[in-house]
Amino acid sequence: QVQLVESGGGLVQTGGSLRLSCAASGRANILTTGTMGWFRQAPGKEREFVAAMSWDGGSTNYADSVKGRFTISRDHAKNTVYLQMRSLKPEDTAVYYCAAKPGYVSDSYKVYNYWGQGTQVTVSS
């Protein structure tokens, strides 16, 4: 129904920046009243919430660990959501996943219906 494809991961030094992209396709129109989110999972650790926003841009939420450094945004015309990552730290190293769900913003990965394949972000010290 909905396909999500992440891109933009890579290797960056501590303090650097990356912008992740998540392109939605298929029946992405069903998400026009829904939510897009970013999650990450580091080796040996549980998946954790990073950021989420309603597709209409009216509501956003950030994990405390990234607040003030990361920004979630979307380009409606491109059916794409972004995660602008600044002041990156080694502890930000993880596979980052884009996710989507109908309905309201949530920080729980368990309620997201659609997932991308993930993109690796590595921050060197």
C-alpha positions in Angstrom: 0.0 0.0 0.0 2.7 2.4 1.0 6.4 2.1 0.2 9.1 4.1 2.1 12.6 4.4 1.0 15.3 6.1 3.1 18.5 7.6 1.8 21.2 10.0 2.9 23.0 8.0 5.5 26.7 7.9 5.6 29.9 8.6 7.6 30.3 11.9 9.3 32.6 13.3 11.9 31.5 14.4 15.4 29.8 17.8 15.1 28.9 17.3 11.5 25.6 17.2 9.7 23.6 14.8 7.6 20.1 15.0 6.0 18.1 11.8 5.7 15.3 11.5 3.2 12.3 9.3 3.2 10.4 9.1 -0.1 6.8 7.7 0.1 5.2 6.1 -2.9 2.3 3.8 -3.6 -0.9 4.7 -1.9 0.9 7.4 0.1 -2.2 9.6 -0.1 -3.7 7.6 2.7 -1.2 9.3 5.0 -2.3 12.8 4.2 -4.0 12.8 7.6 -1.4 10.6 9.2 2.1 10.7 10.7 5.7 10.2 9.6 8.3 9.2 12.0 12.0 8.4 12.4 13.4 5.7 14.6 16.9 4.4 15.0 18.6 1.2 16.3 22.2 0.9 17.3 24.0 -2.5 17.5 22.9 -4.4 20.5 20.3 -1.8 21.5 16.5 -1.5 21.3 14.9 0.5 18.6 14.2 4.1 19.8 12.1 7.0 18.8 13.8 10.0 17.2 11.2 12.3 15.7 7.8 12.4 14.2 5.4 14.8 12.6 1.9 14.9 11.2 1.8 15.0 7.5 0.1 18.4 7.6 2.9 19.7 9.7 0.7 20.7 12.6 2.3 18.5 15.2 5.9 17.4 15.9 7.7 15.5 18.5 11.3 14.8 19.3 13.2 12.5 21.6 15.0 14.4 24.3 18.4 13.0 23.1 18.0 14.8 19.7 15.9 17.8 20.6 17.6 21.0 19.4 19.9 19.1 17.1 17.6 17.3 14.7 14.7 18.7 12.7 12.0 16.7 11.0 10.3 18.3 8.0 8.4 17.3 4.8 8.1 18.4 1.2 4.5 17.7 0.3 5.2 18.1 -3.5 7.9 15.4 -3.3 6.1 13.1 -0.9 9.2 13.1 1.1 10.1 13.6 4.8 13.5 14.7 6.0 15.5 14.4 9.1 18.1 17.1 9.3 20.8 16.0 11.8 23.2 18.5 13.2 25.9 18.5 15.9 26.1 14.7 15.4 27.6 12.7 18.2 29.1 9.1 18.2 26.0 8.0 20.2 23.9 8.9 17.2 25.4 6.1 15.3 22.6 3.7 14.3 20.5 2.4 11.5 17.8 5.0 10.9 14.3 4.0 9.8 11.5 5.9 8.3 8.0 4.9 9.4 4.5 6.0 8.7 1.1 5.5 10.2 -2.5 6.7 9.8 -3.6 9.0 12.6 -2.0 11.0 15.3 1.7 11.5 16.1 3.2 8.8 18.3 6.6 8.0 19.7 5.9 4.2 19.8 7.4 2.1 17.0 4.7 -0.5 17.7 1.9 1.5 16.2 3.6 2.4 12.9 2.3 0.5 10.0 4.8 1.1 7.3 8.6 1.0 7.4 11.6 1.7 5.2 14.6 -0.5 4.9 16.8 1.7 7.0 19.9 3.8 6.3 23.2 3.6 8.2 24.5 6.7 10.0 28.0 6.5 11.4 29.5 9.3 13.5 33.2 9.0 14.1 34.9 10.5 17.1 
